[in-house]
Amino acid sequence: MGYPTKMQLIKRKTSEQWYVNVPAAVAQAMEFQKGEVVEWFIDDHQHLVIKRDEKIAGQLKKKLPKHP
């Protein structure tokens, strides 16, 4: 099941900034912590990937099954 999310844009005189809010259910399932730094990757024009540091991922309580 997906979570539809709107892209937000804040335009200023000299710049613009785009925002994507992560739904609480997704953040909780991923066990994100306040202030956690993640890295974004563009996979293609349909997929934006967010990746966390391997050290943090290894410390998580919940383990998701690995996909082949």
DRENTORKOL-3810 file (N, C-alpha, C; in nm, 4 decimals):
REM DRENTORKOL-3810
@n.u->0.0842; n.v->-0.1180; n.w->0.0000; ca.u->0.0000; ca.v->0.0000; ca.w->0.0000; c.u->0.0882; c.v->0.1235; c.w->0.0000
@n.u->0.0562; n.v->0.2190; n.w->-0.0813; ca.u->0.1317; ca.v->0.3429; ca.w->-0.0881; c.u->0.0686; c.v->0.4523; c.w->-0.0045
@n.u->0.1410; n.v->0.5609; n.w->0.0106; ca.u->0.0931; ca.v->0.6778; ca.w->0.0840; c.u->0.1066; c.v->0.7992; c.w->-0.0066
@n.u->-0.0042; n.v->0.8450; n.w->-0.0680; ca.u->0.0035; ca.v->0.9635; ca.w->-0.1541; c.u->0.0510; c.v->1.0855; c.w->-0.0748
@n.u->0.1422; n.v->1.1595; n.w->-0.1319; ca.u->0.1996; ca.v->1.2763; ca.w->-0.0666; c.u->0.2179; c.v->1.3861; c.w->-0.1699
@n.u->0.1802; n.v->1.5075; n.w->-0.1361; ca.u->0.1972; ca.v->1.6204; ca.w->-0.2282; c.u->0.3361; c.v->1.6811; c.w->-0.2137
@n.u->0.3913; n.v->1.7230; n.w->-0.3263; ca.u->0.5159; ca.v->1.7989; ca.w->-0.3264; c.u->0.4815; c.v->1.9418; c.w->-0.2885
@n.u->0.5643; n.v->2.0010; n.w->-0.2041; ca.u->0.5426; ca.v->2.1388; ca.w->-0.1629; c.u->0.6586; c.v->2.2243; c.w->-0.2138
@n.u->0.6292; n.v->2.3463; n.w->-0.2505; ca.u->0.7297; ca.v->2.4378; ca.w->-0.3022; c.u->0.7209; c.v->2.5701; c.w->-0.2284
@n.u->0.8349; n.v->2.6175; n.w->-0.1821; ca.u->0.8440; ca.v->2.7501; ca.w->-0.1226; c.u->0.9336; c.v->2.8324; c.w->-0.2132
@n.u->0.8757; n.v->2.9370; n.w->-0.2732; ca.u->0.9516; ca.v->3.0252; ca.w->-0.3624; c.u->0.9903; c.v->3.1501; c.w->-0.2862
@n.u->1.1165; n.v->3.1860; n.w->-0.2998; ca.u->1.1666; ca.v->3.3099; ca.w->-0.2415; c.u->1.2184; c.v->3.3967; c.w->-0.3558
@n.u->1.2599; n.v->3.5176; n.w->-0.3254; ca.u->1.3064; ca.v->3.6068; ca.w->-0.4318; c.u->1.4234; c.v->3.5473; c.w->-0.5100
@n.u->1.5164; n.v->3.4827; n.w->-0.4398; ca.u->1.6379; ca.v->3.4356; ca.w->-0.5059; c.u->1.6516; c.v->3.2838; c.w->-0.5084
@n.u->1.5567; n.v->3.2122; n.w->-0.4515; ca.u->1.5700; ca.v->3.0668; ca.w->-0.4489; c.u->1.4340; c.v->3.0002; c.w->-0.4318
@n.u->1.4349; n.v->2.8708; n.w->-0.4422; ca.u->1.3154; ca.v->2.7928; ca.w->-0.4163; c.u->1.3565; c.v->2.6650; c.w->-0.3451
@n.u->1.2655; n.v->2.6112; n.w->-0.2659; ca.u->1.2944; ca.v->2.4893; ca.w->-0.1917; c.u->1.1735; c.v->2.3973; c.w->-0.1997
@n.u->1.2005; n.v->2.2702; n.w->-0.2301; ca.u->1.0955; ca.v->2.1697; ca.w->-0.2426; c.u->1.0942; c.v->2.0835; c.w->-0.1178
@n.u->0.9748; n.v->2.0429; n.w->-0.0765; ca.u->0.9583; ca.v->1.9612; ca.w->0.0425; c.u->0.8737; c.v->1.8386; c.w->0.0122
@n.u->0.9078; n.v->1.7288; n.w->0.0767; ca.u->0.8254; ca.v->1.6089; ca.w->0.0762; c.u->0.8116; c.v->1.5676; c.w->0.2219
@n.u->0.6907; n.v->1.5621; n.w->0.2707; ca.u->0.6685; ca.v->1.5173; ca.w->0.4081; c.u->0.6534; c.v->1.3661; c.w->0.4093
@n.u->0.7151; n.v->1.3027; n.w->0.5055; ca.u->0.7038; ca.v->1.1581; ca.w->0.5220; c.u->0.5862; c.v->1.1312; c.w->0.6157
@n.u->0.4872; n.v->1.0551; n.w->0.5717; ca.u->0.3751; ca.v->1.0246; ca.w->0.6600; c.u->0.4233; c.v->0.9565; c.w->0.7883
@n.u->0.3571; n.v->0.9854; n.w->0.8994; ca.u->0.3972; ca.v->0.9312; ca.w->1.0291; c.u->0.4057; c.v->0.7787; c.w->1.0270
@n.u->0.3110; n.v->0.7135; n.w->0.9617; ca.u->0.3118; ca.v->0.5666; ca.w->0.9576; c.u->0.4381; c.v->0.5136; c.w->0.8899
@n.u->0.4829; n.v->0.5815; n.w->0.7851; ca.u->0.6040; ca.v->0.5395; ca.w->0.7146; c.u->0.7267; c.v->0.5653; c.w->0.8017
@n.u->0.7340; n.v->0.6829; n.w->0.8623; ca.u->0.8477; ca.v->0.7165; ca.w->0.9479; c.u->0.8576; c.v->0.6201; c.w->1.0655
@n.u->0.7450; n.v->0.5849; n.w->1.1246; ca.u->0.7457; ca.v->0.4913; ca.w->1.2367; c.u->0.7860; c.v->0.3515; c.w->1.1914
@n.u->0.7363; n.v->0.3075; n.w->1.0767; ca.u->0.7727; ca.v->0.1753; ca.w->1.0250; c.u->0.9213; c.v->0.1674; c.w->0.9930
@n.u->0.9779; n.v->0.2789; n.w->0.9471; ca.u->1.1212; ca.v->0.2838; ca.w->0.9152; c.u->1.2069; c.v->0.3097; c.w->1.0392
@n.u->1.1418; n.v->0.3399; n.w->1.1520; ca.u->1.2089; ca.v->0.3707; ca.w->1.2779; c.u->1.3030; c.v->0.4906; c.w->1.2652
@n.u->1.2577; n.v->0.5944; n.w->1.1914; ca.u->1.3376; ca.v->0.7158; ca.w->1.1800; c.u->1.3490; c.v->0.7824; c.w->1.3162
@n.u->1.4617; n.v->0.8462; n.w->1.3390; ca.u->1.4849; ca.v->0.9226; ca.w->1.4607; c.u->1.4876; c.v->1.0707; c.w->1.4262
@n.u->1.4447; n.v->1.1542; n.w->1.5201; ca.u->1.4475; ca.v->1.2988; ca.w->1.4989; c.u->1.5905; c.v->1.3418; c.w->1.4681
@n.u->1.6070; n.v->1.4185; n.w->1.3616; ca.u->1.7385; ca.v->1.4692; ca.w->1.3239; c.u->1.8247; c.v->1.3711; c.w->1.2457
@n.u->1.7723; n.v->1.2528; n.w->1.2177; ca.u->1.8498; ca.v->1.1532; ca.w->1.1431; c.u->1.8792; c.v->1.2044; c.w->1.0023
@n.u->2.0018; n.v->1.1847; n.w->0.9574; ca.u->2.0423; ca.v->1.2268; ca.w->0.8237; c.u->2.0273; c.v->1.1087; c.w->0.7295
@n.u->1.9631; n.v->1.1331; n.w->0.6160; ca.u->1.9469; ca.v->1.0309; ca.w->0.5128; c.u->1.9988; c.v->1.0863; c.w->0.3811
@n.u->2.0179; n.v->0.9997; n.w->0.2857; ca.u->2.0703; ca.v->1.0398; ca.w->0.1553; c.u->1.9685; c.v->1.0038; c.w->0.0474
@n.u->1.9471; n.v->1.0967; n.w->-0.0466; ca.u->1.8528; ca.v->1.0765; ca.w->-0.1567; c.u->1.9272; c.v->1.0387; c.w->-0.2840
@n.u->1.8672; n.v->0.9465; n.w->-0.3611; ca.u->1.9209; ca.v->0.9068; ca.w->-0.4912; c.u->1.8078; c.v->0.9094; c.w->-0.5935
@n.u->1.8382; n.v->0.9528; n.w->-0.7131; ca.u->1.7414; ca.v->0.9474; ca.w->-0.8221; c.u->1.7689; c.v->0.8189; c.w->-0.8981
@n.u->1.6740; n.v->0.7261; n.w->-0.8926; ca.u->1.6884; ca.v->0.5982; ca.w->-0.9611; c.u->1.6491; c.v->0.6142; c.w->-1.1072
@n.u->1.5365; n.v->0.6756; n.w->-1.1305; ca.u->1.4895; ca.v->0.7097; ca.w->-1.2645; c.u->1.3808; c.v->0.8151; c.w->-1.2464
@n.u->1.3070; n.v->0.8462; n.w->-1.3507; ca.u->1.2071; ca.v->0.9537; ca.w->-1.3415; c.u->1.0825; c.v->0.9144; c.w->-1.2621
@n.u->1.0770; n.v->0.7916; n.w->-1.2148; ca.u->0.9630; ca.v->0.7483; ca.w->-1.1334; c.u->1.0030; c.v->0.7089; c.w->-0.9922
@n.u->1.1322; n.v->0.6949; n.w->-0.9643; ca.u->1.1755; ca.v->0.6427; ca.w->-0.8344; c.u->1.2814; c.v->0.7313; c.w->-0.7702
@n.u->1.2486; n.v->0.7782; n.w->-0.6527; ca.u->1.3411; ca.v->0.8541; ca.w->-0.5701; c.u->1.3699; c.v->0.7659; c.w->-0.4490
@n.u->1.4957; n.v->0.7357; n.w->-0.4252; ca.u->1.5342; ca.v->0.6418; ca.w->-0.3202; c.u->1.5939; c.v->0.7186; c.w->-0.2032
@n.u->1.5517; n.v->0.6850; n.w->-0.0835; ca.u->1.6091; ca.v->0.7429; ca.w->0.0367; c.u->1.6871; c.v->0.6322; c.w->0.1076
@n.u->1.8107; n.v->0.6630; n.w->0.1462; ca.u->1.8979; ca.v->0.5615; ca.w->0.2048; c.u->1.9547; c.v->0.6138; c.w->0.3354
@n.u->1.9563; n.v->0.5278; n.w->0.4354; ca.u->2.0166; ca.v->0.5652; ca.w->0.5629; c.u->2.1523; c.v->0.4972; c.w->0.5746
@n.u->2.2308; n.v->0.5471; n.w->0.6656; ca.u->2.3642; ca.v->0.4934; ca.w->0.6894; c.u->2.3551; c.v->0.3470; c.w->0.7332
@n.u->2.4447; n.v->0.2634; n.w->0.6833; ca.u->2.4444; ca.v->0.1206; ca.w->0.7157; c.u->2.4585; c.v->0.0960; c.w->0.8658
@n.u->2.5341; n.v->0.1801; n.w->0.9356; ca.u->2.5525; ca.v->0.1633; ca.w->1.0802; c.u->2.4203; c.v->0.1778; c.w->1.1536
@n.u->2.3424; n.v->0.2764; n.w->1.1145; ca.u->2.2119; ca.v->0.2986; ca.w->1.1777; c.u->2.1174; c.v->0.1848; c.w->1.1427
@n.u->2.1166; n.v->0.1446; n.w->1.0170; ca.u->2.0273; ca.v->0.0379; ca.w->0.9727; c.u->2.0559; c.v->-0.0917; c.w->1.0479
@n.u->2.1816; n.v->-0.1187; n.w->1.0791; ca.u->2.2186; ca.v->-0.2399; ca.w->1.1512; c.u->2.1748; c.v->-0.2397; c.w->1.2957
@n.u->2.1441; n.v->-0.1229; n.w->1.3508; ca.u->2.1045; ca.v->-0.1114; ca.w->1.4908; c.u->1.9537; c.v->-0.1181; c.w->1.5124
@n.u->1.8770; n.v->-0.1258; n.w->1.4055; ca.u->1.7316; ca.v->-0.1237; ca.w->1.4174; c.u->1.6798; c.v->-0.2498; c.w->1.4848
@n.u->1.5738; n.v->-0.2340; n.w->1.5616; ca.u->1.5129; ca.v->-0.3463; ca.w->1.6331; c.u->1.4427; c.v->-0.4404; c.w->1.5370
@n.u->1.3653; n.v->-0.3843; n.w->1.4462; ca.u->1.2858; ca.v->-0.4654; ca.w->1.3546; c.u->1.3692; c.v->-0.5014; c.w->1.2325
@n.u->1.3572; n.v->-0.6209; n.w->1.1881; ca.u->1.4271; ca.v->-0.6648; ca.w->1.0680; c.u->1.3240; c.v->-0.7018; c.w->0.9621
@n.u->1.3303; n.v->-0.6371; n.w->0.8490; ca.u->1.2400; ca.v->-0.6676; ca.w->0.7393; c.u->1.2991; c.v->-0.7834; c.w->0.6586
@n.u->1.2163; n.v->-0.8674; n.w->0.6009; ca.u->1.2686; ca.v->-0.9768; ca.w->0.5197; c.u->1.3403; c.v->-0.9223; c.w->0.3974
@n.u->1.4496; n.v->-0.9872; n.w->0.3614; ca.u->1.5259; ca.v->-0.9448; ca.w->0.2432; c.u->1.4566; c.v->-0.9995; c.w->0.1192
@n.u->1.4493; n.v->-0.9143; n.w->0.0167; ca.u->1.3885; ca.v->-0.9554; ca.w->-0.1098; c.u->1.4971; c.v->-1.0061; c.w->-0.2028
@n.u->1.4679; n.v->-1.1114; n.w->-0.2791; ca.u->1.5697; ca.v->-1.1677; ca.w->-0.3706; c.u->1.6086; c.v->-1.0724; c.w->-0.4805
END
